[in-house]
Every structure is written in structure tokens, then in C-alpha cells.
Amino acid sequence: VPRKFTSKVEGKMGYEDFVYFILSEEDKSSEPSLEYWFKCIDLDGNGVLTKNEMQFFYEEQLHRMECMAQEPVLFEDILCQIVDMVGPKDEGYFTLRDLKGSKLSGSVFNILFNLNKFMAYESRDPFLIRQERENPTLTEWDRFAHREYIRLSMEEDAEEASNGSADVWDESLEAPF
């Protein structure tokens, strides 16, 4: 476990724990996030990520792919892709320094932990790639917050529109009598 939960309830996250987790989940390229996920994978705590440690987590992704009727991607292919993305000093393992030196390290953790983000990365939309290049100063967290703001605004607008249309409908029914 990369950090002890601050919650007084054994094995449960408190608010502070949840905030730390969601920030690490949504912006896997930030330094605290890289450290968080690195510690999750470094099962023996020796400061390096081995093929076996990464494969342990990738097995769950394979299971999820099968459940979703997705074509599974062999771990050996994934490992080659990760080596290309990170460019470690030693191809036998990855260090935290290797990951901090790569702009794609957040994607490595998505491959191992978040199937939805992994699949989105595999089938990247050219429009989204262009948006990222046009505004490189935005972090993944900034992009997440922006998407959530738009989603919530649209939900609110839809709710207001449906409430408004219900009032109009009700009034039109009452008018003839």
C-alpha cells in the first residue's frame, strides 16, 4: 500500500485519501501521482518495477478486456510499447527516475490500471491530440476538470429545459377548460 489511509475506519478511505487518489487517477503525469502509482506496482518495495510486477497488474486488464469482448493485447506487446514510451536506462526494469523523465509515463499507468483510458489511448482521436498540442500547458487534471464542468453544465441545462417544457405542457393542457 503506497500510503496509509487517514480514515479512522480500518481499510476505508477518508476524504483526504479520496482527494489524493482522485488527483492521482486523473493526472497520472504529475510528480505525486507518478510516485503514488509507482509504489502501487513496486510490490517488493525495492525501487524498481520489473516485468513480473507489471504483468501482475496487466492480468486484471486482460480479464476486463475479455469480459468486454475486446481483443486482448499480449503483455509482451504491451511491454515493448512501455519500453518505447519510457526509454528506461536499463531495459530489464523501470525506475521512478525513468518514469519521471518521460512525458508518456501517465499512459503507462493507464495501461496497467484503467482500461477505459488505455482503450482511449489506443484509439486516440486526432481532434483530441490536436487540442492537447494547441494547449500544452493544461495538465490532465485541468482537462478532467474542464470536461466535468462542461458535463455538469449540460446536465443542468437539460434539467432546466425539461422542467421548463413540463410547465409549458401543463399550462397548455389547462388552457381549454
JOKAZI-V738033 format. One record per residue. N is the residue number from 1. RES is the residue in one small letter. PHI is phi in whole degrees, 0 to 359 (* if undefined). Layout:
BEGIN
n: [N | N]
res: [RES | RES]
phi: [PHI | PHI]
END
This chain:
BEGIN
n: [1 | 2 | 3 | 4 | 5 | 6 | 7 | 8 | 9 | 10 | 11 | 12 | 13 | 14 | 15 | 16 | 17 | 18 | 19 | 20 | 21 | 22 | 23 | 24 | 25 | 26 | 27 | 28 | 29 | 30 | 31 | 32 | 33 | 34 | 35 | 36 | 37 | 38 | 39 | 40 | 41 | 42 | 43 | 44 | 45 | 46 | 47 | 48 | 49 | 50 | 51 | 52 | 53 | 54 | 55 | 56 | 57 | 58 | 59 | 60 | 61 | 62 | 63 | 64 | 65 | 66 | 67 | 68 | 69 | 70 | 71 | 72 | 73 | 74 | 75 | 76 | 77 | 78 | 79 | 80 | 81 | 82 | 83 | 84 | 85 | 86 | 87 | 88 | 89 | 90 | 91 | 92 | 93 | 94 | 95 | 96 | 97 | 98 | 99 | 100 | 101 | 102 | 103 | 104 | 105 | 106 | 107 | 108 | 109 | 110 | 111 | 112 | 113 | 114 | 115 | 116 | 117 | 118 | 119 | 120 | 121 | 122 | 123 | 124 | 125 | 126 | 127 | 128 | 129 | 130 | 131 | 132 | 133 | 134 | 135 | 136 | 137 | 138 | 139 | 140 | 141 | 142 | 143 | 144 | 145 | 146 | 147 | 148 | 149 | 150 | 151 | 152 | 153 | 154 | 155 | 156 | 157 | 158 | 159 | 160 | 161 | 162 | 163 | 164 | 165 | 166 | 167 | 168 | 169 | 170 | 171 | 172 | 173 | 174 | 175 | 176 | 177]
res: [v | p | r | k | f | t | s | k | v | e | g | k | m | g | y | e | d | f | v | y | f | i | l | s | e | e | d | k | s | s | e | p | s | l | e | y | w | f | k | c | i | d | l | d | g | n | g | v | l | t | k | n | e | m | q | f | f | y | e | e | q | l | h | r | m | e | c | m | a | q | e | p | v | l | f | e | d | i | l | c | q | i | v | d | m | v | g | p | k | d | e | g | y | f | t | l | r | d | l | k | g | s | k | l | s | g | s | v | f | n | i | l | f | n | l | n | k | f | m | a | y | e | s | r | d | p | f | l | i | r | q | e | r | e | n | p | t | l | t | e | w | d | r | f | a | h | r | e | y | i | r | l | s | m | e | e | d | a | e | e | a | s | n | g | s | a | d | v | w | d | e | s | l | e | a | p | f]
phi: [* | 292 | 205 | 283 | 289 | 273 | 297 | 280 | 269 | 306 | 74 | 243 | 276 | 266 | 301 | 300 | 297 | 296 | 299 | 300 | 295 | 294 | 296 | 291 | 288 | 275 | 227 | 288 | 265 | 287 | 299 | 299 | 293 | 302 | 294 | 301 | 289 | 301 | 295 | 296 | 279 | 287 | 298 | 266 | 67 | 268 | 85 | 225 | 257 | 259 | 305 | 296 | 295 | 292 | 296 | 305 | 282 | 293 | 304 | 295 | 296 | 300 | 298 | 296 | 299 | 298 | 296 | 264 | 58 | 270 | 288 | 292 | 254 | 299 | 300 | 301 | 292 | 296 | 299 | 300 | 296 | 295 | 300 | 295 | 290 | 265 | 62 | 294 | 297 | 241 | 289 | 277 | 197 | 239 | 252 | 298 | 298 | 303 | 292 | 293 | 275 | 244 | 287 | 260 | 297 | 300 | 293 | 300 | 289 | 294 | 302 | 272 | 236 | 231 | 298 | 300 | 289 | 297 | 295 | 297 | 294 | 295 | 242 | 303 | 275 | 303 | 297 | 292 | 298 | 297 | 299 | 296 | 290 | 290 | 228 | 290 | 283 | 286 | 274 | 300 | 296 | 301 | 296 | 299 | 298 | 296 | 299 | 294 | 299 | 296 | 300 | 293 | 297 | 294 | 298 | 295 | 298 | 294 | 294 | 296 | 294 | 290 | 293 | 294 | 290 | 293 | 295 | 297 | 297 | 299 | 294 | 292 | 290 | 279 | 301 | 294 | 267]
END
